[in-house]
Amino acid sequence: MTVALCGHWEHEPPCRWPHNNELDDAGLFRTLFIAQAAEEDEVRERISAALRSGLGWHVNAECPREVAPGERKLAERLSAPANG
C-alpha cells in the first residue's frame, strides 16, 4: 500500500497522503489515510488497485467507513502538520 501511495516504502517525509494499514484477526485489511477531498477518489483508486494486484489474497468487498473511535488518535497523528 505504501508503494501505491508514496512510490516506495522508504521515502523522505512528508507523505503526500499519510496513511496507516492494518490487517485484523478476521483477515480484514483497512487503510486509514489523510487526503484533501479533491484527492480522495485518486487515493481510493490507488488503494483498490494495490489490493487487487496483490498476491496471496483476494478482495471480497471494498467500502469506505467513518474513522472508528479507537482510530481517532491515529487519525489525528496522521493529520498533524509534520505529516503533510
PDB file of N, CA, C and O in Angstrom:
ATOM      1  N   MET A   1       0.813  -1.177   0.000  1.00  0.00           N
ATOM      2  CA  MET A   1       0.000   0.000   0.000  1.00  0.00           C
ATOM      3  C   MET A   1       0.868   1.256   0.000  1.00  0.00           C
ATOM      4  O   MET A   1       0.579   2.230  -0.695  1.00  0.00           O
ATOM      5  N   THR A   2       1.923   1.214   0.784  1.00  0.00           N
ATOM      6  CA  THR A   2       2.795   2.387   0.860  1.00  0.00           C
ATOM      7  C   THR A   2       3.400   2.702  -0.503  1.00  0.00           C
ATOM      8  O   THR A   2       3.521   3.872  -0.866  1.00  0.00           O
ATOM      9  N   VAL A   3       3.779   1.685  -1.258  1.00  0.00           N
ATOM     10  CA  VAL A   3       4.314   1.915  -2.596  1.00  0.00           C
ATOM     11  C   VAL A   3       3.260   2.578  -3.480  1.00  0.00           C
ATOM     12  O   VAL A   3       3.573   3.498  -4.235  1.00  0.00           O
ATOM     13  N   ALA A   4       2.018   2.118  -3.391  1.00  0.00           N
ATOM     14  CA  ALA A   4       0.944   2.691  -4.204  1.00  0.00           C
ATOM     15  C   ALA A   4       0.680   4.156  -3.862  1.00  0.00           C
ATOM     16  O   ALA A   4       0.341   4.951  -4.738  1.00  0.00           O
ATOM     17  N   LEU A   5       0.836   4.506  -2.595  1.00  0.00           N
ATOM     18  CA  LEU A   5       0.523   5.872  -2.172  1.00  0.00           C
ATOM     19  C   LEU A   5       1.749   6.783  -2.117  1.00  0.00           C
ATOM     20  O   LEU A   5       1.624   7.994  -2.295  1.00  0.00           O
ATOM     21  N   CYS A   6       2.923   6.218  -1.875  1.00  0.00           N
ATOM     22  CA  CYS A   6       4.123   7.048  -1.674  1.00  0.00           C
ATOM     23  C   CYS A   6       5.210   6.817  -2.715  1.00  0.00           C
ATOM     24  O   CYS A   6       6.166   7.589  -2.781  1.00  0.00           O
ATOM     25  N   GLY A   7       5.085   5.773  -3.529  1.00  0.00           N
ATOM     26  CA  GLY A   7       6.098   5.463  -4.520  1.00  0.00           C
ATOM     27  C   GLY A   7       7.120   4.446  -4.042  1.00  0.00           C
ATOM     28  O   GLY A   7       7.667   3.693  -4.848  1.00  0.00           O
ATOM     29  N   HIS A   8       7.384   4.414  -2.747  1.00  0.00           N
ATOM     30  CA  HIS A   8       8.325   3.457  -2.161  1.00  0.00           C
ATOM     31  C   HIS A   8       8.082   3.433  -0.661  1.00  0.00           C
ATOM     32  O   HIS A   8       7.636   4.427  -0.089  1.00  0.00           O
ATOM     33  N   TRP A   9       8.373   2.298  -0.015  1.00  0.00           N
ATOM     34  CA  TRP A   9       8.151   2.214   1.434  1.00  0.00           C
ATOM     35  C   TRP A   9       9.212   2.976   2.212  1.00  0.00           C
ATOM     36  O   TRP A   9       9.003   3.314   3.377  1.00  0.00           O
ATOM     37  N   GLU A  10      10.343   3.248   1.583  1.00  0.00           N
ATOM     38  CA  GLU A  10      11.381   4.073   2.202  1.00  0.00           C
ATOM     39  C   GLU A  10      11.451   5.379   1.424  1.00  0.00           C
ATOM     40  O   GLU A  10      12.012   5.424   0.330  1.00  0.00           O
ATOM     41  N   HIS A  11      10.889   6.425   1.978  1.00  0.00           N
ATOM     42  CA  HIS A  11      10.903   7.711   1.290  1.00  0.00           C
ATOM     43  C   HIS A  11      11.083   8.830   2.314  1.00  0.00           C
ATOM     44  O   HIS A  11      10.849   8.651   3.509  1.00  0.00           O
ATOM     45  N   GLU A  12      11.498   9.964   1.819  1.00  0.00           N
ATOM     46  CA  GLU A  12      11.654  11.129   2.672  1.00  0.00           C
ATOM     47  C   GLU A  12      10.280  11.680   3.029  1.00  0.00           C
ATOM     48  O   GLU A  12       9.382  11.696   2.187  1.00  0.00           O
ATOM     49  N   PRO A  13      10.107  12.133   4.271  1.00  0.00           N
ATOM     50  CA  PRO A  13       8.847  12.767   4.631  1.00  0.00           C
ATOM     51  C   PRO A  13       8.751  14.141   3.986  1.00  0.00           C
ATOM     52  O   PRO A  13       9.776  14.690   3.582  1.00  0.00           O
ATOM     53  N   PRO A  14       7.609  14.694   3.878  1.00  0.00           N
ATOM     54  CA  PRO A  14       6.350  14.151   4.379  1.00  0.00           C
ATOM     55  C   PRO A  14       5.680  13.245   3.351  1.00  0.00           C
ATOM     56  O   PRO A  14       5.998  13.294   2.163  1.00  0.00           O
ATOM     57  N   CYS A  15       4.761  12.431   3.817  1.00  0.00           N
ATOM     58  CA  CYS A  15       3.948  11.618   2.919  1.00  0.00           C
ATOM     59  C   CYS A  15       2.964  12.533   2.205  1.00  0.00           C
ATOM     60  O   CYS A  15       2.411  13.454   2.806  1.00  0.00           O
ATOM     61  N   ARG A  16       2.749  12.277   0.933  1.00  0.00           N
ATOM     62  CA  ARG A  16       1.715  13.027   0.212  1.00  0.00           C
ATOM     63  C   ARG A  16       0.351  12.735   0.827  1.00  0.00           C
ATOM     64  O   ARG A  16      -0.458  13.638   1.040  1.00  0.00           O
ATOM     65  N   TRP A  17       0.111  11.448   1.107  1.00  0.00           N
ATOM     66  CA  TRP A  17      -1.125  11.009   1.740  1.00  0.00           C
ATOM     67  C   TRP A  17      -0.759  10.164   2.951  1.00  0.00           C
ATOM     68  O   TRP A  17      -0.649   8.944   2.833  1.00  0.00           O
ATOM     69  N   PRO A  18      -0.569  10.780   4.110  1.00  0.00           N
ATOM     70  CA  PRO A  18      -0.251   9.997   5.311  1.00  0.00           C
ATOM     71  C   PRO A  18      -1.287   8.882   5.501  1.00  0.00           C
ATOM     72  O   PRO A  18      -2.486   9.097   5.325  1.00  0.00           O
ATOM     73  N   HIS A  19      -0.807   7.702   5.860  1.00  0.00           N
ATOM     74  CA  HIS A  19      -1.717   6.564   5.970  1.00  0.00           C
ATOM     75  C   HIS A  19      -1.175   5.535   6.952  1.00  0.00           C
ATOM     76  O   HIS A  19      -0.008   5.558   7.343  1.00  0.00           O
ATOM     77  N   ASN A  20      -2.068   4.637   7.329  1.00  0.00           N
ATOM     78  CA  ASN A  20      -1.719   3.519   8.194  1.00  0.00           C
ATOM     79  C   ASN A  20      -2.531   2.332   7.721  1.00  0.00           C
ATOM     80  O   ASN A  20      -3.716   2.464   7.416  1.00  0.00           O
ATOM     81  N   ASN A  21      -1.896   1.169   7.660  1.00  0.00           N
ATOM     82  CA  ASN A  21      -2.553  -0.059   7.211  1.00  0.00           C
ATOM     83  C   ASN A  21      -2.666  -1.022   8.377  1.00  0.00           C
ATOM     84  O   ASN A  21      -1.802  -1.059   9.253  1.00  0.00           O
ATOM     85  N   GLU A  22      -3.729  -1.796   8.379  1.00  0.00           N
ATOM     86  CA  GLU A  22      -3.894  -2.812   9.418  1.00  0.00           C
ATOM     87  C   GLU A  22      -4.654  -4.004   8.857  1.00  0.00           C
ATOM     88  O   GLU A  22      -5.643  -3.852   8.139  1.00  0.00           O
ATOM     89  N   LEU A  23      -4.176  -5.182   9.196  1.00  0.00           N
ATOM     90  CA  LEU A  23      -4.868  -6.428   8.883  1.00  0.00           C
ATOM     91  C   LEU A  23      -5.306  -7.003  10.216  1.00  0.00           C
ATOM     92  O   LEU A  23      -4.469  -7.337  11.055  1.00  0.00           O
ATOM     93  N   ASP A  24      -6.614  -7.121  10.420  1.00  0.00           N
ATOM     94  CA  ASP A  24      -7.086  -7.584  11.725  1.00  0.00           C
ATOM     95  C   ASP A  24      -7.133  -9.112  11.789  1.00  0.00           C
ATOM     96  O   ASP A  24      -6.847  -9.797  10.807  1.00  0.00           O
ATOM     97  N   ASP A  25      -7.496  -9.627  12.951  1.00  0.00           N
ATOM     98  CA  ASP A  25      -7.515 -11.072  13.172  1.00  0.00           C
ATOM     99  C   ASP A  25      -8.516 -11.793  12.280  1.00  0.00           C
ATOM    100  O   ASP A  25      -8.367 -12.988  12.027  1.00  0.00           O
ATOM    101  N   ALA A  26      -9.530 -11.085  11.801  1.00  0.00           N
ATOM    102  CA  ALA A  26     -10.531 -11.689  10.921  1.00  0.00           C
ATOM    103  C   ALA A  26     -10.096 -11.651   9.456  1.00  0.00           C
ATOM    104  O   ALA A  26     -10.816 -12.129   8.579  1.00  0.00           O
ATOM    105  N   GLY A  27      -8.918 -11.083   9.193  1.00  0.00           N
ATOM    106  CA  GLY A  27      -8.427 -11.003   7.822  1.00  0.00           C
ATOM    107  C   GLY A  27      -8.912  -9.784   7.065  1.00  0.00           C
ATOM    108  O   GLY A  27      -8.762  -9.714   5.845  1.00  0.00           O
ATOM    109  N   LEU A  28      -9.493  -8.817   7.772  1.00  0.00           N
ATOM    110  CA  LEU A  28      -9.951  -7.591   7.128  1.00  0.00           C
ATOM    111  C   LEU A  28      -8.814  -6.577   7.102  1.00  0.00           C
ATOM    112  O   LEU A  28      -8.195  -6.293   8.127  1.00  0.00           O
ATOM    113  N   PHE A  29      -8.553  -6.045   5.936  1.00  0.00           N
ATOM    114  CA  PHE A  29      -7.494  -5.067   5.749  1.00  0.00           C
ATOM    115  C   PHE A  29      -8.122  -3.689   5.659  1.00  0.00           C
ATOM    116  O   PHE A  29      -9.132  -3.498   4.980  1.00  0.00           O
ATOM    117  N   ARG A  30      -7.518  -2.731   6.347  1.00  0.00           N
ATOM    118  CA  ARG A  30      -8.007  -1.366   6.229  1.00  0.00           C
ATOM    119  C   ARG A  30      -6.821  -0.426   6.108  1.00  0.00           C
ATOM    120  O   ARG A  30      -5.758  -0.657   6.683  1.00  0.00           O
ATOM    121  N   THR A  31      -7.027   0.635   5.350  1.00  0.00           N
ATOM    122  CA  THR A  31      -6.058   1.716   5.238  1.00  0.00           C
ATOM    123  C   THR A  31      -6.748   2.983   5.702  1.00  0.00           C
ATOM    124  O   THR A  31      -7.764   3.391   5.140  1.00  0.00           O
ATOM    125  N   LEU A  32      -6.197   3.595   6.718  1.00  0.00           N
ATOM    126  CA  LEU A  32      -6.661   4.894   7.202  1.00  0.00           C
ATOM    127  C   LEU A  32      -5.743   5.920   6.549  1.00  0.00           C
ATOM    128  O   LEU A  32      -4.526   5.855   6.718  1.00  0.00           O
ATOM    129  N   PHE A  33      -6.313   6.869   5.802  1.00  0.00           N
ATOM    130  CA  PHE A  33      -5.480   7.835   5.092  1.00  0.00           C
ATOM    131  C   PHE A  33      -6.006   9.248   5.279  1.00  0.00           C
ATOM    132  O   PHE A  33      -7.171   9.464   5.614  1.00  0.00           O
ATOM    133  N   ILE A  34      -5.113  10.200   5.053  1.00  0.00           N
ATOM    134  CA  ILE A  34      -5.441  11.614   5.109  1.00  0.00           C
ATOM    135  C   ILE A  34      -5.232  12.173   3.711  1.00  0.00           C
ATOM    136  O   ILE A  34      -4.155  12.025   3.133  1.00  0.00           O
ATOM    137  N   ALA A  35      -6.266  12.818   3.164  1.00  0.00           N
ATOM    138  CA  ALA A  35      -6.171  13.408   1.827  1.00  0.00           C
ATOM    139  C   ALA A  35      -7.141  14.572   1.726  1.00  0.00           C
ATOM    140  O   ALA A  35      -8.144  14.635   2.438  1.00  0.00           O
ATOM    141  N   GLN A  36      -6.825  15.479   0.836  1.00  0.00           N
ATOM    142  CA  GLN A  36      -7.759  16.550   0.520  1.00  0.00           C
ATOM    143  C   GLN A  36      -8.973  15.926  -0.162  1.00  0.00           C
ATOM    144  O   GLN A  36      -8.852  14.893  -0.821  1.00  0.00           O
ATOM    145  N   ALA A  37     -10.127  16.542  -0.008  1.00  0.00           N
ATOM    146  CA  ALA A  37     -11.358  15.998  -0.603  1.00  0.00           C
ATOM    147  C   ALA A  37     -11.215  15.797  -2.108  1.00  0.00           C
ATOM    148  O   ALA A  37     -11.728  14.819  -2.653  1.00  0.00           O
ATOM    149  N   ALA A  38     -10.530  16.705  -2.776  1.00  0.00           N
ATOM    150  CA  ALA A  38     -10.363  16.609  -4.227  1.00  0.00           C
ATOM    151  C   ALA A  38      -9.475  15.423  -4.636  1.00  0.00           C
ATOM    152  O   ALA A  38      -9.507  15.003  -5.793  1.00  0.00           O
ATOM    153  N   GLU A  39      -8.690  14.885  -3.705  1.00  0.00           N
ATOM    154  CA  GLU A  39      -7.794  13.765  -3.999  1.00  0.00           C
ATOM    155  C   GLU A  39      -8.313  12.427  -3.479  1.00  0.00           C
ATOM    156  O   GLU A  39      -7.700  11.388  -3.727  1.00  0.00           O
ATOM    157  N   GLU A  40      -9.420  12.444  -2.770  1.00  0.00           N
ATOM    158  CA  GLU A  40      -9.919  11.219  -2.145  1.00  0.00           C
ATOM    159  C   GLU A  40     -10.171  10.108  -3.155  1.00  0.00           C
ATOM    160  O   GLU A  40      -9.788   8.964  -2.911  1.00  0.00           O
ATOM    161  N   ASP A  41     -10.802  10.415  -4.276  1.00  0.00           N
ATOM    162  CA  ASP A  41     -11.076   9.373  -5.269  1.00  0.00           C
ATOM    163  C   ASP A  41      -9.788   8.751  -5.793  1.00  0.00           C
ATOM    164  O   ASP A  41      -9.716   7.535  -5.970  1.00  0.00           O
ATOM    165  N   GLU A  42      -8.767   9.575  -6.045  1.00  0.00           N
ATOM    166  CA  GLU A  42      -7.492   9.040  -6.528  1.00  0.00           C
ATOM    167  C   GLU A  42      -6.869   8.112  -5.498  1.00  0.00           C
ATOM    168  O   GLU A  42      -6.371   7.042  -5.849  1.00  0.00           O
ATOM    169  N   VAL A  43      -6.891   8.509  -4.235  1.00  0.00           N
ATOM    170  CA  VAL A  43      -6.314   7.676  -3.180  1.00  0.00           C
ATOM    171  C   VAL A  43      -7.070   6.349  -3.100  1.00  0.00           C
ATOM    172  O   VAL A  43      -6.453   5.286  -3.029  1.00  0.00           O
ATOM    173  N   ARG A  44      -8.393   6.409  -3.111  1.00  0.00           N
ATOM    174  CA  ARG A  44      -9.188   5.171  -3.058  1.00  0.00           C
ATOM    175  C   ARG A  44      -8.898   4.267  -4.260  1.00  0.00           C
ATOM    176  O   ARG A  44      -8.828   3.047  -4.113  1.00  0.00           O
ATOM    177  N   GLU A  45      -8.729   4.856  -5.446  1.00  0.00           N
ATOM    178  CA  GLU A  45      -8.417   4.062  -6.641  1.00  0.00           C
ATOM    179  C   GLU A  45      -7.046   3.402  -6.508  1.00  0.00           C
ATOM    180  O   GLU A  45      -6.877   2.246  -6.898  1.00  0.00           O
ATOM    181  N   ARG A  46      -6.073   4.119  -5.965  1.00  0.00           N
ATOM    182  CA  ARG A  46      -4.740   3.547  -5.769  1.00  0.00           C
ATOM    183  C   ARG A  46      -4.786   2.392  -4.762  1.00  0.00           C
ATOM    184  O   ARG A  46      -4.151   1.356  -4.959  1.00  0.00           O
ATOM    185  N   ILE A  47      -5.540   2.587  -3.694  1.00  0.00           N
ATOM    186  CA  ILE A  47      -5.685   1.528  -2.688  1.00  0.00           C
ATOM    187  C   ILE A  47      -6.336   0.301  -3.314  1.00  0.00           C
ATOM    188  O   ILE A  47      -5.863  -0.821  -3.133  1.00  0.00           O
ATOM    189  N   SER A  48      -7.409   0.517  -4.041  1.00  0.00           N
ATOM    190  CA  SER A  48      -8.120  -0.589  -4.683  1.00  0.00           C
ATOM    191  C   SER A  48      -7.211  -1.340  -5.652  1.00  0.00           C
ATOM    192  O   SER A  48      -7.164  -2.570  -5.641  1.00  0.00           O
ATOM    193  N   ALA A  49      -6.500  -0.607  -6.477  1.00  0.00           N
ATOM    194  CA  ALA A  49      -5.603  -1.251  -7.449  1.00  0.00           C
ATOM    195  C   ALA A  49      -4.511  -2.049  -6.743  1.00  0.00           C
ATOM    196  O   ALA A  49      -4.178  -3.154  -7.172  1.00  0.00           O
ATOM    197  N   ALA A  50      -3.953  -1.501  -5.669  1.00  0.00           N
ATOM    198  CA  ALA A  50      -2.906  -2.214  -4.930  1.00  0.00           C
ATOM    199  C   ALA A  50      -3.446  -3.497  -4.318  1.00  0.00           C
ATOM    200  O   ALA A  50      -2.798  -4.541  -4.381  1.00  0.00           O
ATOM    201  N   LEU A  51      -4.627  -3.420  -3.731  1.00  0.00           N
ATOM    202  CA  LEU A  51      -5.217  -4.617  -3.128  1.00  0.00           C
ATOM    203  C   LEU A  51      -5.531  -5.673  -4.176  1.00  0.00           C
ATOM    204  O   LEU A  51      -5.268  -6.857  -3.968  1.00  0.00           O
ATOM    205  N   ARG A  52      -6.085  -5.254  -5.283  1.00  0.00           N
ATOM    206  CA  ARG A  52      -6.496  -6.206  -6.318  1.00  0.00           C
ATOM    207  C   ARG A  52      -5.304  -6.815  -7.059  1.00  0.00           C
ATOM    208  O   ARG A  52      -5.433  -7.874  -7.673  1.00  0.00           O
ATOM    209  N   SER A  53      -4.151  -6.157  -7.006  1.00  0.00           N
ATOM    210  CA  SER A  53      -2.980  -6.701  -7.686  1.00  0.00           C
ATOM    211  C   SER A  53      -2.104  -7.531  -6.745  1.00  0.00           C
ATOM    212  O   SER A  53      -1.126  -8.138  -7.181  1.00  0.00           O
ATOM    213  N   GLY A  54      -2.449  -7.557  -5.471  1.00  0.00           N
ATOM    214  CA  GLY A  54      -1.650  -8.306  -4.500  1.00  0.00           C
ATOM    215  C   GLY A  54      -1.784  -9.800  -4.667  1.00  0.00           C
ATOM    216  O   GLY A  54      -2.827 -10.304  -5.081  1.00  0.00           O
ATOM    217  N   LEU A  55      -0.732 -10.492  -4.344  1.00  0.00           N
ATOM    218  CA  LEU A  55      -0.737 -11.956  -4.410  1.00  0.00           C
ATOM    219  C   LEU A  55      -1.015 -12.508  -3.021  1.00  0.00           C
ATOM    220  O   LEU A  55      -0.609 -11.923  -2.017  1.00  0.00           O
ATOM    221  N   GLY A  56      -1.704 -13.626  -2.973  1.00  0.00           N
ATOM    222  CA  GLY A  56      -1.921 -14.298  -1.697  1.00  0.00           C
ATOM    223  C   GLY A  56      -3.252 -13.978  -1.042  1.00  0.00           C
ATOM    224  O   GLY A  56      -3.547 -14.508   0.029  1.00  0.00           O
ATOM    225  N   TRP A  57      -4.056 -13.136  -1.648  1.00  0.00           N
ATOM    226  CA  TRP A  57      -5.391 -12.851  -1.126  1.00  0.00           C
ATOM    227  C   TRP A  57      -6.272 -12.388  -2.262  1.00  0.00           C
ATOM    228  O   TRP A  57      -5.796 -12.131  -3.368  1.00  0.00           O
ATOM    229  N   HIS A  58      -7.545 -12.284  -1.989  1.00  0.00           N
ATOM    230  CA  HIS A  58      -8.481 -11.710  -2.958  1.00  0.00           C
ATOM    231  C   HIS A  58      -9.388 -10.733  -2.224  1.00  0.00           C
ATOM    232  O   HIS A  58      -9.584 -10.826  -1.012  1.00  0.00           O
ATOM    233  N   VAL A  59      -9.926  -9.810  -2.975  1.00  0.00           N
ATOM    234  CA  VAL A  59     -10.792  -8.777  -2.423  1.00  0.00           C
ATOM    235  C   VAL A  59     -12.235  -9.237  -2.558  1.00  0.00           C
ATOM    236  O   VAL A  59     -12.718  -9.476  -3.665  1.00  0.00           O
ATOM    237  N   ASN A  60     -12.923  -9.360  -1.426  1.00  0.00           N
ATOM    238  CA  ASN A  60     -14.338  -9.714  -1.443  1.00  0.00           C
ATOM    239  C   ASN A  60     -15.215  -8.482  -1.607  1.00  0.00           C
ATOM    240  O   ASN A  60     -16.232  -8.517  -2.299  1.00  0.00           O
ATOM    241  N   ALA A  61     -14.809  -7.392  -0.962  1.00  0.00           N
ATOM    242  CA  ALA A  61     -15.600  -6.158  -0.996  1.00  0.00           C
ATOM    243  C   ALA A  61     -14.708  -4.996  -0.576  1.00  0.00           C
ATOM    244  O   ALA A  61     -13.700  -5.170   0.109  1.00  0.00           O
ATOM    245  N   GLU A  62     -15.105  -3.829  -1.002  1.00  0.00           N
ATOM    246  CA  GLU A  62     -14.434  -2.593  -0.597  1.00  0.00           C
ATOM    247  C   GLU A  62     -15.515  -1.616  -0.159  1.00  0.00           C
ATOM    248  O   GLU A  62     -16.578  -1.529  -0.774  1.00  0.00           O
ATOM    249  N   CYS A  63     -15.231  -0.890   0.902  1.00  0.00           N
ATOM    250  CA  CYS A  63     -16.200   0.128   1.307  1.00  0.00           C
ATOM    251  C   CYS A  63     -15.524   1.153   2.210  1.00  0.00           C
ATOM    252  O   CYS A  63     -14.710   0.808   3.066  1.00  0.00           O
ATOM    253  N   PRO A  64     -15.874   2.416   2.003  1.00  0.00           N
ATOM    254  CA  PRO A  64     -15.380   3.433   2.926  1.00  0.00           C
ATOM    255  C   PRO A  64     -16.163   3.351   4.230  1.00  0.00           C
ATOM    256  O   PRO A  64     -17.299   2.876   4.252  1.00  0.00           O
ATOM    257  N   ARG A  65     -15.557   3.812   5.304  1.00  0.00           N
ATOM    258  CA  ARG A  65     -16.266   3.897   6.572  1.00  0.00           C
ATOM    259  C   ARG A  65     -15.711   5.052   7.370  1.00  0.00           C
ATOM    260  O   ARG A  65     -14.626   5.559   7.083  1.00  0.00           O
ATOM    261  N   GLU A  66     -16.447   5.458   8.352  1.00  0.00           N
ATOM    262  CA  GLU A  66     -16.010   6.527   9.236  1.00  0.00           C
ATOM    263  C   GLU A  66     -14.825   6.046  10.073  1.00  0.00           C
ATOM    264  O   GLU A  66     -14.638   4.846  10.271  1.00  0.00           O
ATOM    265  N   VAL A  67     -14.045   6.980  10.551  1.00  0.00           N
ATOM    266  CA  VAL A  67     -12.950   6.644  11.453  1.00  0.00           C
ATOM    267  C   VAL A  67     -13.553   6.086  12.738  1.00  0.00           C
ATOM    268  O   VAL A  67     -14.411   6.718  13.355  1.00  0.00           O
ATOM    269  N   ALA A  68     -13.105   4.912  13.134  1.00  0.00           N
ATOM    270  CA  ALA A  68     -13.623   4.275  14.350  1.00  0.00           C
ATOM    271  C   ALA A  68     -13.109   5.022  15.580  1.00  0.00           C
ATOM    272  O   ALA A  68     -12.037   5.625  15.534  1.00  0.00           O
ATOM    273  N   PRO A  69     -13.861   4.986  16.673  1.00  0.00           N
ATOM    274  CA  PRO A  69     -13.404   5.675  17.891  1.00  0.00           C
ATOM    275  C   PRO A  69     -11.991   5.286  18.306  1.00  0.00           C
ATOM    276  O   PRO A  69     -11.230   6.144  18.751  1.00  0.00           O
ATOM    277  N   GLY A  70     -11.629   4.042  18.174  1.00  0.00           N
ATOM    278  CA  GLY A  70     -10.300   3.594  18.549  1.00  0.00           C
ATOM    279  C   GLY A  70      -9.202   4.049  17.592  1.00  0.00           C
ATOM    280  O   GLY A  70      -8.019   3.876  17.884  1.00  0.00           O
ATOM    281  N   GLU A  71      -9.580   4.629  16.456  1.00  0.00           N
ATOM    282  CA  GLU A  71      -8.613   5.106  15.466  1.00  0.00           C
ATOM    283  C   GLU A  71      -8.441   6.626  15.482  1.00  0.00           C
ATOM    284  O   GLU A  71      -7.611   7.163  14.749  1.00  0.00           O
ATOM    285  N   ARG A  72      -9.211   7.309  16.303  1.00  0.00           N
ATOM    286  CA  ARG A  72      -9.194   8.774  16.277  1.00  0.00           C
ATOM    287  C   ARG A  72      -7.827   9.370  16.606  1.00  0.00           C
ATOM    288  O   ARG A  72      -7.402  10.319  15.947  1.00  0.00           O
ATOM    289  N   LYS A  73      -7.137   8.842  17.598  1.00  0.00           N
ATOM    290  CA  LYS A  73      -5.805   9.373  17.934  1.00  0.00           C
ATOM    291  C   LYS A  73      -4.832   9.136  16.785  1.00  0.00           C
ATOM    292  O   LYS A  73      -4.009   9.999  16.477  1.00  0.00           O
ATOM    293  N   LEU A  74      -4.923   7.977  16.154  1.00  0.00           N
ATOM    294  CA  LEU A  74      -4.084   7.693  14.998  1.00  0.00           C
ATOM    295  C   LEU A  74      -4.394   8.681  13.876  1.00  0.00           C
ATOM    296  O   LEU A  74      -3.476   9.229  13.266  1.00  0.00           O
ATOM    297  N   ALA A  75      -5.665   8.912  13.601  1.00  0.00           N
ATOM    298  CA  ALA A  75      -6.052   9.859  12.551  1.00  0.00           C
ATOM    299  C   ALA A  75      -5.535  11.262  12.858  1.00  0.00           C
ATOM    300  O   ALA A  75      -5.077  11.967  11.958  1.00  0.00           O
ATOM    301  N   GLU A  76      -5.607  11.662  14.107  1.00  0.00           N
ATOM    302  CA  GLU A  76      -5.084  12.978  14.498  1.00  0.00           C
ATOM    303  C   GLU A  76      -3.574  13.039  14.277  1.00  0.00           C
ATOM    304  O   GLU A  76      -3.053  14.044  13.793  1.00  0.00           O
ATOM    305  N   ARG A  77      -2.883  11.974  14.629  1.00  0.00           N
ATOM    306  CA  ARG A  77      -1.433  11.933  14.435  1.00  0.00           C
ATOM    307  C   ARG A  77      -1.080  11.986  12.950  1.00  0.00           C
ATOM    308  O   ARG A  77      -0.145  12.685  12.559  1.00  0.00           O
ATOM    309  N   LEU A  78      -1.823  11.249  12.120  1.00  0.00           N
ATOM    310  CA  LEU A  78      -1.569  11.252  10.688  1.00  0.00           C
ATOM    311  C   LEU A  78      -1.828  12.617  10.053  1.00  0.00           C
ATOM    312  O   LEU A  78      -1.163  13.001   9.090  1.00  0.00           O
ATOM    313  N   SER A  79      -2.798  13.341  10.599  1.00  0.00           N
ATOM    314  CA  SER A  79      -3.141  14.638  10.017  1.00  0.00           C
ATOM    315  C   SER A  79      -2.332  15.792  10.608  1.00  0.00           C
ATOM    316  O   SER A  79      -2.534  16.943  10.223  1.00  0.00           O
ATOM    317  N   ALA A  80      -1.421  15.502  11.537  1.00  0.00           N
ATOM    318  CA  ALA A  80      -0.580  16.549  12.117  1.00  0.00           C
ATOM    319  C   ALA A  80       0.283  17.189  11.037  1.00  0.00           C
ATOM    320  O   ALA A  80       0.670  16.512  10.084  1.00  0.00           O
ATOM    321  N   PRO A  81       0.593  18.480  11.162  1.00  0.00           N
ATOM    322  CA  PRO A  81       1.363  19.185  10.132  1.00  0.00           C
ATOM    323  C   PRO A  81       2.679  18.511   9.752  1.00  0.00           C
ATOM    324  O   PRO A  81       3.092  18.612   8.597  1.00  0.00           O
ATOM    325  N   ALA A  82       3.339  17.844  10.656  1.00  0.00           N
ATOM    326  CA  ALA A  82       4.611  17.179  10.345  1.00  0.00           C
ATOM    327  C   ALA A  82       4.430  16.077   9.298  1.00  0.00           C
ATOM    328  O   ALA A  82       5.388  15.693   8.628  1.00  0.00           O
ATOM    329  N   ASN A  83       3.198  15.569   9.157  1.00  0.00           N
ATOM    330  CA  ASN A  83       2.939  14.505   8.193  1.00  0.00           C
ATOM    331  C   ASN A  83       2.431  15.019   6.863  1.00  0.00           C
ATOM    332  O   ASN A  83       2.355  14.241   5.912  1.00  0.00           O
ATOM    333  N   GLY A  84       2.095  16.231   6.753  1.00  0.00           N
ATOM    334  CA  GLY A  84       1.530  16.688   5.497  1.00  0.00           C
ATOM    335  C   GLY A  84       1.828  18.092   5.292  1.00  0.00           C
ATOM    336  O   GLY A  84       1.432  18.665   4.277  1.00  0.00           O
TER     337      GLY A  84
END
